[in-house]
Amino acid sequence: MKKKLSSMMLILLVMITILSACSGNNTAEPAKETPPATTETVEPVKPAEPVEPVVTDDGKNDGVFPASDMSLNPAPAANRADTLIIGMTAPNGTFSPFFWSTVYDKYVVETVFDSFLEVQGDGTYKESLAESIDVSDDGLKYIFKLKKDIKYSDGTPVTVKDFLFALKVLHDPTYDGESDILSLKIAGGQNFYDGKAKDISGVKVIDDNTIEINVTEKTAITKDSLGDIPLLPEAYYGKGYAFGKLDSIKELNDKPIGSGKYIVKSYAAGQEVVFVANPDYFAGAPKVKNLIFKVTTDDTKLAMLQAGEIDMDAVTVNEDNVEELQSYGFIDVTITPTNGYGYIAFNHKVAKFADVKVRQALTIGLNRAEIVEGVYGKFADVINVPESKVGWAYTEEGVETYDFDIEKAKSLLDEAGWVVGTDGIREKDGKKFKIEFSATADNPVVESLLPIMTKNYKELGIDISPETLDFNAIMAKKDAGTFEMYFAAWGLTPDPDNTVYTSDGAQNDIGYSNAKVDELMKKGKAELDQEKRKEIYKEMYQEINKDLPYIFMYQRRDMWAVNGRITGFDLTPYKHFTFSLNKVEISK
């Protein structure tokens, strides 16, 4: 079969990962950074005998498809008995529970830190550091009891005072991370934020292992949101902290200390993060002593898997890549639906994108189906709402599909006052319709998207100027607001609550504002009955579908390639691989 696209962008899924519910339910993801040159040489790997494809035309495209012939395992992998090497896009070095912003940094955070609760494979939460959590009948009081005798990797004891410290940092007025802690309405939190109180009155430390938190409004996500906040040692992170001054905490972003499964040993930007197992991990020391997150790209990961240089990586799921991974013989392939979606963002502070007719025209005038088919084939679907099809709140009822229609798109632009000039480019009020578009370099999605977008938009009378950058550079432009349009993706948590589309939301970096969306998001968060919440979010998604803050692109499937000698991972749409690292084993 001719290769259409042979590698993957591990989307901005911004992975999320699971992003703490108090910061919304989205995590940004992407790809790219050049890995170090490999110094180890290996003999060529003999290809496996042909095998039947694991993916068939009968719709059975999910599951774990085991290696067919482990005798083909290359020597570098087969001889690596105490080290697990996982490939991924380069983290940016922000290994802080407070300030991480990409799923790759989040992977490090989840490996090093723990919280009261931990997400399970089905998207529910269970106790991790928590011995118990008691909730009052009115949903306004939460008592968290910490398990006894837990220590950080530097030997200091974990206490609930560390949780109080985290809450103070998240309530600090200079905090500029992803969390939207104020939305949880902790009693006294706003006064602390405003500088009117030195303490958060609704938080009471009962003893070293017990803390009481009082809120002024009950919501469906309060318990999980509080329970998902990592504990970190105040003795380390709080040394230079004072109200309104977080610089000393940020200086420790690449030098994390937590109570988690592994300890960061070293970090080389653009190359790797090296860990060693935490021998005192409260749930039992990891079975694999050494762990490395090694930087890969879409152009290198398959070769590195084949050569045994890495044991695991996320690979774009398409028929070519599935067949290639199977041909190696020694790779277990896991394919699951993605709890996330790809999108193209508009900067709503740019005048031309403030008009909904323009946003609708740019959606209808882009052949999304052709783009998605070119990259993922049958492993992805065009979507029209910002929710994964595996999510309980997903709906297609009353949703416009925005099928590709150049003539309709032209008509919408005409109605918006953008007329075709003598040079074929539309203009309005003396300004040409030009779009500066940012996307990740060396990315198969972008390789499919750009030529189709350029062709489609040229036919609409739009001059598009694309630039390709590494993921972290695009995130920097997003944070600074110096973009017009960019391509990315969100990874989601099981709950649809988020701050991406709420006015002034912590994750709203595009300047979008819609009073009806704000109202429905607030209403959905406050409702405790899930069936009633479904109806609220259905109405909210219908409004977003009409207003189009983004061009919604696709929901795809995820594919993890794992060397067959590695066992113990629990990979689901809701749970990152990091949560099962202490269960992983390497067989002989």
C-alpha positions as CSV (number, residue, x, y, z in Angstrom):
1,M,0.0,0.0,0.0
2,K,1.3,3.4,-0.9
3,K,2.1,5.4,2.3
4,K,-0.2,8.4,2.5
5,L,1.1,9.8,5.8
6,S,3.3,7.6,8.0
7,S,3.5,9.4,11.4
8,M,1.6,11.3,13.9
9,M,0.9,14.6,15.6
10,L,0.1,13.9,19.3
11,I,-2.5,16.6,19.3
12,L,-2.6,19.7,21.6
13,L,-5.0,17.5,23.4
14,V,-3.9,21.2,26.0
15,M,-4.1,16.2,27.8
16,I,-4.8,16.4,29.0
17,T,-4.2,14.1,30.2
18,I,-6.4,14.5,32.6
19,L,-6.7,18.2,33.3
20,S,-7.9,19.1,36.7
21,A,-11.6,19.7,36.6
22,C,-11.2,23.1,38.4
23,S,-9.2,24.4,35.4
24,G,-11.8,23.2,32.9
25,N,-11.9,19.8,31.2
26,N,-9.4,20.5,28.5
27,T,-5.7,19.8,28.0
28,A,-3.6,21.1,25.1
29,E,-1.6,18.7,23.0
30,P,0.6,18.8,19.7
31,A,4.1,17.7,18.5
32,K,7.7,18.4,17.7
33,E,11.3,19.0,18.7
34,T,14.5,17.4,17.4
35,P,15.6,14.4,19.4
36,P,19.3,13.9,20.2
37,A,21.3,11.9,17.7
38,T,21.4,8.2,18.7
39,T,24.8,6.8,19.5
40,E,23.9,3.1,19.7
41,T,24.0,1.1,16.5
42,V,21.8,-1.9,15.8
43,E,21.6,-4.6,13.3
44,P,18.8,-4.3,10.7
45,V,15.6,-5.8,12.0
46,K,14.3,-8.7,10.0
47,P,10.6,-8.0,9.0
48,A,8.0,-10.3,10.4
49,E,6.0,-12.6,8.2
50,P,2.9,-11.0,6.8
51,V,0.0,-11.0,9.3
52,E,-3.7,-10.4,9.0
53,P,-4.5,-6.7,9.6
54,V,-5.9,-6.2,13.1
55,V,-8.3,-3.6,11.8
56,T,-11.1,-4.8,9.6
57,D,-14.0,-3.3,7.7
58,D,-16.6,-4.6,10.1
59,G,-16.2,-1.7,12.5
60,K,-14.0,-3.5,15.0
61,N,-11.3,-0.9,15.1
62,D,-10.7,-0.7,18.9
63,G,-8.8,-3.0,21.3
64,V,-5.4,-4.4,22.1
65,F,-3.7,-6.3,19.3
66,P,-0.8,-8.3,20.7
67,A,2.7,-8.8,19.1
68,S,2.9,-11.7,16.7
69,D,6.5,-12.7,17.1
70,M,8.7,-11.6,20.0
71,S,11.7,-13.3,18.6
72,L,12.0,-10.3,16.3
73,N,12.5,-7.9,19.2
74,P,15.7,-5.9,18.5
75,A,18.6,-6.4,20.9
76,P,18.6,-2.9,22.4
77,A,15.1,-3.4,23.6
78,A,15.4,-7.1,24.5
79,N,18.5,-6.4,26.6
80,R,17.1,-3.4,28.5
81,A,15.9,-5.1,31.7
82,D,15.5,-2.2,34.2
83,T,14.7,0.8,32.0
84,L,11.5,1.9,30.3
85,I,11.8,4.5,27.5
86,I,8.7,6.3,26.4
87,G,8.7,8.5,23.3
88,M,6.8,11.8,23.1
89,T,6.8,15.4,21.9
90,A,9.2,17.6,23.8
91,P,7.9,18.9,27.1
92,N,8.7,22.6,27.7
93,G,10.1,22.1,31.1
94,T,7.2,23.4,33.2
95,F,6.9,20.4,35.5
96,S,4.7,22.2,38.0
97,P,1.2,21.2,39.2
98,F,0.5,25.0,39.2
99,F,1.9,26.1,35.8
100,W,2.0,23.2,33.3
101,S,0.2,24.0,30.1
102,T,0.8,21.1,27.7
103,V,0.0,17.4,28.0
104,Y,3.7,16.5,27.8
105,D,4.5,18.6,30.9
106,K,1.4,17.1,32.5
107,Y,2.8,13.6,31.9
108,V,5.8,14.6,34.1
109,V,3.5,16.2,36.7
110,E,1.4,13.0,36.9
111,T,4.6,10.9,37.3
112,V,6.0,13.0,40.1
113,F,3.0,14.2,42.1
114,D,-0.1,12.7,43.7
115,S,-3.5,14.0,44.7
116,F,-6.3,12.9,47.0
117,L,-8.1,11.3,44.0
118,E,-7.0,9.5,40.9
119,V,-8.9,9.0,37.6
120,Q,-9.9,5.5,36.7
121,G,-10.2,3.8,33.3
122,D,-13.9,4.5,33.1
123,G,-13.5,8.2,33.9
124,T,-14.6,8.0,37.5
125,Y,-12.3,8.9,40.4
126,K,-11.1,6.8,43.4
127,E,-9.1,7.6,46.5
128,S,-5.3,7.9,46.0
129,L,-3.7,9.9,48.8
130,A,-7.1,10.2,50.5
131,E,-8.0,7.7,53.2
132,S,-11.6,9.0,52.9
133,I,-13.6,12.0,51.7
134,D,-16.8,13.0,53.6
135,V,-19.3,15.3,51.9
136,S,-22.1,17.0,53.8
137,D,-25.7,16.4,52.8
138,D,-26.0,19.9,51.5
139,G,-22.9,19.5,49.3
140,L,-21.1,22.5,51.0
141,K,-18.6,20.8,53.3
142,Y,-15.8,18.4,52.3
143,I,-13.6,16.7,54.8
144,F,-10.5,15.1,53.2
145,K,-8.5,12.6,55.3
146,L,-4.9,12.0,54.2
147,K,-3.4,8.5,54.4
148,K,-0.8,8.3,57.2
149,D,3.0,8.1,56.9
150,I,3.3,9.3,53.3
151,K,6.6,11.1,52.4
152,Y,7.8,13.3,49.6
153,S,10.9,12.1,47.7
154,D,13.1,14.4,49.8
155,G,12.0,12.6,53.0
156,T,9.7,15.3,54.4
157,P,6.2,14.1,55.5
158,V,3.1,14.9,53.4
159,T,0.5,16.8,55.4
160,V,-2.7,18.6,54.6
161,K,-0.9,21.9,55.3
162,D,0.7,21.3,51.9
163,F,-2.8,21.1,50.3
164,L,-3.7,24.4,52.0
165,F,-0.5,25.9,50.6
166,A,-1.6,24.8,47.1
167,L,-5.0,26.4,47.6
168,K,-3.4,29.7,48.6
169,V,-1.1,29.7,45.5
170,L,-4.1,29.0,43.2
171,H,-6.0,31.8,44.9
172,D,-3.1,34.3,44.5
173,P,-4.1,37.2,42.4
174,T,-0.8,36.9,40.4
175,Y,-1.4,33.2,39.6
176,D,-1.4,32.8,35.8
177,G,-1.7,29.1,35.3
178,E,-4.6,27.0,33.9
179,S,-6.6,26.6,37.1
180,D,-9.8,28.5,37.7
181,I,-10.0,27.8,41.4
182,L,-12.3,30.7,42.1
183,S,-15.1,28.9,40.2
184,L,-15.3,26.4,43.0
185,K,-16.5,29.1,45.4
186,I,-14.4,28.1,48.4
187,A,-15.7,30.2,51.3
188,G,-13.3,33.1,51.8
189,G,-11.4,32.4,48.6
190,Q,-12.5,35.7,46.9
191,N,-11.5,37.7,49.9
192,F,-8.1,36.1,50.0
193,Y,-7.7,36.7,46.2
194,D,-8.7,40.4,46.8
195,G,-6.1,40.8,49.6
196,K,-8.8,41.4,52.2
197,A,-7.9,38.4,54.3
198,K,-4.6,36.6,55.1
199,D,-6.3,33.2,55.2
200,I,-9.0,31.4,53.3
201,S,-11.7,31.3,55.9
202,G,-13.5,28.3,54.5
203,V,-10.5,26.0,54.8
204,K,-9.7,24.6,58.2
205,V,-6.8,22.3,59.1
206,I,-8.0,19.9,61.7
207,D,-4.8,18.0,62.1
208,D,-1.8,17.0,59.9
209,N,-4.0,14.4,58.1
210,T,-7.4,16.1,58.1
211,I,-8.6,19.2,56.3
212,E,-12.1,20.7,56.0
213,I,-13.2,22.8,53.0
214,N,-16.4,24.8,52.9
215,V,-17.9,26.1,49.7
216,T,-20.7,28.6,49.1
217,E,-22.2,26.8,46.1
218,K,-22.5,23.1,45.5
219,T,-21.6,21.8,42.0
220,A,-21.4,18.5,40.3
221,I,-17.6,18.7,40.0
222,T,-16.5,20.1,43.4
223,K,-15.4,16.9,45.0
224,D,-13.4,15.7,42.0
225,S,-12.0,19.1,41.3
226,L,-10.6,19.5,44.9
227,G,-9.5,15.9,45.0
228,D,-7.5,16.3,41.7
229,I,-5.3,19.1,43.0
230,P,-1.8,17.7,43.6
231,L,-0.1,18.0,47.0
232,L,3.4,19.4,46.9
233,P,5.8,20.2,49.8
234,E,5.4,23.7,51.2
235,A,8.8,23.4,52.8
236,Y,10.3,23.3,49.3
237,Y,8.0,25.3,47.1
238,G,7.0,27.9,49.7
239,K,10.5,29.0,50.8
240,G,10.4,32.3,48.9
241,Y,6.7,32.6,48.5
242,A,4.8,35.7,49.6
243,F,1.3,36.8,48.7
244,G,1.5,38.3,45.2
245,K,5.0,36.9,44.5
246,L,5.1,33.6,42.7
247,D,8.5,33.9,41.0
248,S,10.3,31.7,43.5
249,I,7.8,28.9,42.8
250,K,8.2,29.3,39.0
251,E,12.0,29.0,39.4
252,L,11.4,25.4,40.5
253,N,9.3,24.5,37.4
254,D,12.0,22.1,36.0
255,K,13.1,20.8,39.5
256,P,10.0,19.1,40.8
257,I,9.7,17.3,44.1
258,G,6.6,15.3,44.9
259,S,5.4,12.1,46.5
260,G,4.7,10.2,43.2
261,K,5.8,7.1,41.5
262,Y,9.1,8.5,40.1
263,I,11.7,11.1,40.9
264,V,13.1,13.4,38.3
265,K,16.8,12.7,38.0
266,S,17.7,15.0,35.1
267,Y,16.1,17.1,32.3
268,A,17.7,18.0,29.0
269,A,15.5,20.4,27.1
270,G,14.5,19.0,23.7
271,Q,16.0,15.6,24.5
272,E,14.7,13.7,27.5
273,V,13.5,13.6,31.1
274,V,15.2,10.9,33.2
275,F,13.5,9.5,36.3
276,V,14.4,7.0,38.9
277,A,11.7,4.9,40.9
278,N,10.6,6.3,44.2
279,P,11.5,3.5,46.6
280,D,9.1,4.9,49.2
281,Y,6.0,5.3,47.0
282,F,3.0,4.9,49.2
283,A,1.3,2.4,46.9
284,G,4.5,0.3,46.4
285,A,7.7,1.1,44.6
286,P,7.5,0.9,40.8
287,K,8.7,-2.5,39.4
288,V,10.8,-0.7,36.7
289,K,13.7,1.2,38.3
290,N,14.5,3.6,35.5
291,L,12.2,5.7,33.3
292,I,13.0,8.0,30.4
293,F,10.7,10.3,28.5
294,K,12.6,10.6,25.2
295,V,11.8,13.3,22.6
296,T,10.5,11.9,19.3
297,T,8.9,13.5,16.3
298,D,6.4,12.1,13.8
299,D,9.3,11.6,11.4
300,T,11.4,9.6,13.9
301,K,9.1,7.6,16.2
302,L,8.4,4.6,14.0
303,A,12.1,4.1,13.2
304,M,12.9,4.4,16.9
305,L,10.3,1.9,17.8
306,Q,11.5,-0.5,15.2
307,A,15.2,-0.2,16.3
308,G,14.2,-0.7,20.0
309,E,15.5,2.8,20.9
310,I,12.1,3.5,22.6
311,D,9.6,1.1,24.1
312,M,6.4,3.0,23.7
313,D,5.0,6.0,21.8
314,A,1.7,7.4,20.6
315,V,1.5,7.0,16.8
316,T,-1.0,8.5,14.4
317,V,-3.7,5.8,13.8
318,N,-4.2,5.1,10.1
319,E,-4.1,2.0,8.0
320,D,-0.5,2.5,6.9
321,N,0.8,2.9,10.4
322,V,-1.2,0.0,11.8
323,E,0.2,-2.3,9.1
324,E,3.7,-1.1,9.6
325,L,3.6,-1.6,13.3
326,Q,2.2,-5.1,12.8
327,S,5.0,-5.9,10.4
328,Y,7.6,-5.4,13.2
329,G,6.1,-8.4,15.0
330,F,7.2,-7.4,18.5
331,I,4.8,-4.4,19.0
332,D,1.5,-4.5,21.0
333,V,-1.0,-2.1,19.4
334,T,-3.7,-0.5,21.5
335,I,-6.4,1.6,19.7
336,T,-9.0,3.5,21.7
337,P,-11.4,6.4,20.9
338,T,-9.9,9.7,21.7
339,N,-11.5,11.7,24.4
340,G,-10.7,15.0,22.7
341,Y,-11.0,16.8,19.4
342,G,-9.0,18.8,16.8
343,Y,-9.9,22.4,16.0
344,I,-8.8,25.6,14.3
345,A,-9.0,28.6,16.5
346,F,-10.0,32.1,15.6
347,N,-8.7,35.2,17.5
348,H,-12.0,36.9,18.3
349,K,-10.2,40.1,19.1
350,V,-9.4,40.4,15.4
351,A,-12.2,42.4,13.8
352,K,-12.9,40.1,10.8
353,F,-13.4,37.0,13.0
354,A,-16.0,38.8,15.2
355,D,-18.6,38.3,12.5
356,V,-20.3,34.9,12.9
357,K,-21.0,34.8,9.2
358,V,-17.3,35.0,8.5
359,R,-16.7,32.1,10.9
360,Q,-19.4,30.1,9.3
361,A,-18.1,30.8,5.8
362,L,-14.6,29.7,6.8
363,T,-16.0,26.5,8.2
364,I,-18.3,25.7,5.3
365,G,-15.6,26.7,2.8
366,L,-13.1,24.3,4.2
367,N,-13.2,20.7,3.0
368,R,-12.8,19.2,6.5
369,A,-13.9,15.7,5.4
370,E,-11.1,15.6,2.8
371,I,-8.5,16.7,5.3
372,V,-9.5,14.2,7.9
373,E,-9.8,11.3,5.4
374,G,-6.3,12.1,4.1
375,V,-4.7,11.8,7.6
376,Y,-6.8,9.2,9.5
377,G,-8.9,7.4,6.9
378,K,-11.7,5.6,8.8
379,F,-10.1,6.3,12.2
380,A,-11.6,9.7,12.6
381,D,-14.8,11.6,12.0
382,V,-15.6,15.3,11.3
383,I,-17.2,16.8,14.4
384,N,-19.4,19.9,14.9
385,V,-19.5,20.3,18.7
386,P,-16.6,20.5,21.2
387,E,-17.2,17.1,22.8
388,S,-15.9,13.7,22.2
389,K,-18.3,11.0,21.1
390,V,-17.2,8.9,24.1
391,G,-18.4,11.6,26.4
392,W,-21.7,11.3,28.2
393,A,-22.7,14.8,27.1
394,Y,-22.1,14.4,23.4
395,T,-25.0,15.2,21.1
396,E,-25.8,15.5,17.4
397,E,-29.4,16.6,18.0
398,G,-30.1,20.1,16.5
399,V,-26.5,20.4,15.3
400,E,-25.6,22.0,11.9
401,T,-23.1,19.8,10.0
402,Y,-21.5,22.6,8.0
403,D,-20.9,20.3,5.0
404,F,-18.4,21.6,2.4
405,D,-20.1,24.1,0.1
406,I,-17.9,26.8,-1.6
407,E,-20.9,28.6,-3.1
408,K,-22.7,28.9,0.2
409,A,-19.5,30.1,1.9
410,K,-19.1,32.8,-0.8
411,S,-22.6,33.9,-0.2
412,L,-22.0,34.3,3.5
413,L,-18.9,36.4,2.9
414,D,-20.9,38.6,0.5
415,E,-23.6,39.0,3.2
416,A,-20.8,40.0,5.7
417,G,-19.7,42.8,3.4
418,W,-16.5,41.2,2.0
419,V,-16.5,41.8,-1.7
420,V,-14.1,40.4,-4.3
421,G,-11.6,43.0,-5.5
422,T,-10.0,43.3,-8.9
423,D,-7.1,41.1,-7.8
424,G,-9.5,38.3,-6.8
425,I,-9.0,38.9,-3.0
426,R,-12.0,40.0,-0.9
427,E,-11.9,43.3,0.9
428,K,-14.0,45.4,3.3
429,D,-13.5,48.9,4.5
430,G,-10.3,49.2,2.5
431,K,-8.7,46.1,4.1
432,K,-7.9,42.9,2.2
433,F,-9.1,39.6,3.6
434,K,-5.8,38.0,4.6
435,I,-5.3,35.3,7.3
436,E,-2.1,34.5,9.1
437,F,-2.4,30.8,10.0
438,S,-0.1,29.1,12.5
439,A,0.5,25.3,12.7
440,T,3.0,22.8,14.0
441,A,5.9,21.9,11.7
442,D,6.5,18.4,10.3
443,N,3.0,17.4,11.2
444,P,0.9,15.0,9.1
445,V,-2.4,16.8,9.9
446,V,-0.9,20.1,8.9
447,E,0.6,18.5,5.8
448,S,-2.9,17.5,4.8
449,L,-4.6,20.6,6.0
450,L,-2.5,23.4,4.5
451,P,-2.8,22.6,0.8
452,I,-6.5,22.0,1.0
453,M,-7.1,25.2,3.1
454,T,-5.0,27.3,0.8
455,K,-6.9,26.0,-2.3
456,N,-10.3,26.3,-0.7
457,Y,-9.7,29.8,0.7
458,K,-8.2,31.0,-2.5
459,E,-11.4,30.1,-4.2
460,L,-13.3,32.1,-1.6
461,G,-11.1,35.1,-2.4
462,I,-9.0,34.9,0.8
463,D,-5.2,35.3,1.0
464,I,-3.8,32.9,3.5
465,S,-0.3,33.2,4.9
466,P,0.7,30.0,6.7
467,E,3.6,29.6,9.2
468,T,4.8,26.4,10.7
469,L,6.4,26.5,14.2
470,D,7.1,24.1,16.9
471,F,4.3,23.4,19.4
472,N,5.7,25.5,22.2
473,A,6.1,28.5,19.9
474,I,2.5,28.3,18.9
475,M,1.4,28.1,22.5
476,A,3.5,31.2,23.2
477,K,1.7,33.1,20.5
478,K,-1.6,31.8,21.8
479,D,-0.8,33.0,25.3
480,A,0.4,36.4,24.0
481,G,-2.7,36.8,21.8
482,T,-0.4,37.4,18.8
483,F,-2.2,35.0,16.4
484,E,-5.0,35.1,13.9
485,M,-5.8,31.4,13.4
486,Y,-4.0,28.3,14.6
487,F,-4.5,24.5,14.5
488,A,-4.5,22.5,17.7
489,A,-6.6,20.1,19.7
490,W,-8.0,19.6,23.2
491,G,-7.9,16.5,25.3
492,L,-10.8,16.2,27.7
493,T,-11.8,14.8,31.1
494,P,-15.0,12.9,31.5
495,D,-17.0,15.9,32.7
496,P,-18.0,18.5,30.1
497,D,-17.4,21.5,32.4
498,N,-14.6,23.7,31.1
499,T,-13.5,27.3,30.9
500,V,-12.5,27.3,27.2
501,Y,-15.8,28.9,26.0
502,T,-16.7,31.0,29.0
503,S,-16.1,34.8,28.9
504,D,-12.8,35.4,30.8
505,G,-12.4,31.7,31.4
506,A,-8.9,30.5,32.5
507,Q,-8.6,28.5,29.3
508,N,-10.2,31.0,27.0
509,D,-7.2,32.3,25.1
510,I,-9.2,33.4,22.0
511,G,-11.3,36.3,23.3
512,Y,-14.6,34.4,22.8
513,S,-17.7,35.7,24.6
514,N,-21.3,34.5,24.5
515,A,-23.6,35.3,27.3
516,K,-25.9,32.3,26.6
517,V,-22.9,29.9,26.7
518,D,-21.8,31.5,30.0
519,E,-25.3,31.0,31.5
520,L,-25.6,27.4,30.3
521,M,-22.1,26.4,31.5
522,K,-22.9,27.8,34.9
523,K,-26.2,26.1,35.0
524,G,-24.7,22.7,33.9
525,K,-22.0,22.9,36.6
526,A,-24.5,23.6,39.3
527,E,-26.9,20.8,38.4
528,L,-26.2,17.5,40.2
529,D,-28.5,15.2,38.2
530,Q,-26.6,13.9,35.1
531,E,-29.7,13.5,32.9
532,K,-30.7,17.1,33.5
533,R,-27.1,18.1,32.9
534,K,-27.2,16.3,29.5
535,E,-30.1,18.5,28.5
536,I,-28.3,21.7,29.6
537,Y,-25.1,20.8,27.8
538,K,-27.1,19.8,24.7
539,E,-28.5,23.3,24.5
540,M,-25.0,24.7,25.2
541,Y,-23.5,22.7,22.4
542,Q,-26.3,23.7,20.0
543,E,-25.5,27.4,20.8
544,I,-21.7,26.8,20.3
545,N,-22.4,25.0,17.0
546,K,-24.4,28.0,15.8
547,D,-21.8,30.6,17.0
548,L,-18.6,28.6,16.0
549,P,-15.9,29.9,18.3
550,Y,-13.6,27.4,16.5
551,I,-13.7,25.5,13.3
552,F,-14.3,22.0,14.8
553,M,-12.3,19.5,12.8
554,Y,-12.4,15.9,14.0
555,Q,-12.4,13.3,16.7
556,R,-9.9,10.6,16.0
557,R,-8.7,7.4,17.6
558,D,-5.6,7.0,19.7
559,M,-3.0,4.4,19.0
560,W,-0.3,3.4,21.4
561,A,2.6,1.2,20.2
562,V,4.2,-0.7,23.1
563,N,7.1,-3.2,22.9
564,G,5.6,-6.6,23.6
565,R,7.9,-7.3,26.6
566,I,6.2,-4.4,28.5
567,T,3.1,-5.2,30.5
568,G,0.9,-3.5,33.0
569,F,-0.3,-0.4,31.2
570,D,-4.0,0.6,31.5
571,L,-4.7,2.7,28.5
572,T,-8.3,4.1,28.1
573,P,-9.8,7.2,26.6
574,Y,-9.9,8.8,30.1
575,K,-6.7,7.7,31.7
576,H,-3.1,8.6,30.8
577,F,-0.5,6.0,30.8
578,T,1.2,7.8,33.7
579,F,-1.3,6.5,36.2
580,S,-0.3,2.9,35.8
581,L,3.5,3.4,35.6
582,N,4.0,1.7,39.0
583,K,2.2,-1.4,37.7
584,V,4.4,-1.8,34.6
585,E,6.8,-4.7,34.3
586,I,9.5,-5.8,31.8
587,S,9.5,-9.4,31.0
588,K,12.7,-11.3,30.0
